[in-house]
């Protein structure tokens, strides 16, 4: 076990809550949207040192299972396999059938505490159904390739980011009271964000089509 840990430290950079990537996912309120749709980040990530500069961050990251010690490519949970969303309880390990622990965004934590009286009554039954669904999802062949661009999720993130920054500007720069900030501003920001996401999707498709022609 000691030699195995030494080999892992040589091959991988171990990312925990102290790393910028994971800490940003905990503190940045924008990622509440991701967790709302079940896009999760494990408490521990392995970053491959060998391919630094040659592969993207996503392609270099791996997810270790703390129970069976299997090291999964993080691309296992992506839109190509239809496994990037719906991971509300954590990431499912298809080797041992247990749940890999994930971090929780602070806004998600507040949301769970506030809605606790509602979901607590269905928690056990929903988790059983979720586990059965994971077995079904991971029984299909897994494709290990970069994920597709989820335009609507990125659009919602951009919209909320714009709304938060604009709200802070109105409060601190123009001294506008917080209580008059209207929810229609949030709806409008999300719609603009969705438009941005859709246009980005179209631009990426054009780029890919040009590459395939060349």
Buried (B, 14 or more C-beta within 10 A) or exposed (E): EEEEEEEBEEBBBBBEEEBEEBBEBBEBBBBBBBBBBBBBBBBBBBBBEEEEEEEEEEBBBBBBBEBEEBEBBBBBBBBBBEBBBBBBBBBBBBBEEBBBBBBBBEBBEEBEEEEEEEEEEEEEEEEEEBBEEBEEBBEEEBEEEEBEBBBEBBBBBBBBBBBBEEBEEBEEEEEEEEEEBEEEBBEBBBEBBBEBBBEBBEEEEEEEEEEEEE
